[in-house]
């Protein structure tokens, strides 16, 4: 009876060893996938942050274009060049629209960075999401400034017609 009991115990131990081995292999696979996901999230956060920063820069450039267009519209209105004032006002409007689109792009990128940071609670991801949010704020401010320049250019063009 002892021999038979030993065989049963050894068979159970062998079975448990196999099961532990399978569990270990499963853990290694899951761990590898988890690591890959973390790397992907880190890249997503970095890319989204870069996109937000570039969108903010685009909005800043659109503001410069809108300011220049508004100035041209004012100068043209002062010298009664109605067509030039109208063209400058249209350019300011297009610049304002670009700035708004850039602000929307920055907001989308910031949202992506924030989502990635939420899934990947690492300090660099959280910092990147904060940078993306700051870039969104910059782009939004630029869009508002471009809209003011468009309004000024339109007013100058209207004055030229009168």
Secondary structure, DSSP 4 states (H G I P E B T S, - for coil): -HHHHHHHHHHHHHHHHHHHHHHHHHHHHHHHHHHHHHHHHHHHHHHHHHHHHHHHHHHHHHHHHHHHHHHHHHHHHHTT-HHHHHHHHHHHHHHHHHHHHHHHHHHHHHHHHHHHHHHS--HHHHHHHHHHHHHHHHHHHHHHHHHHHHHHHHHHHHHHH-
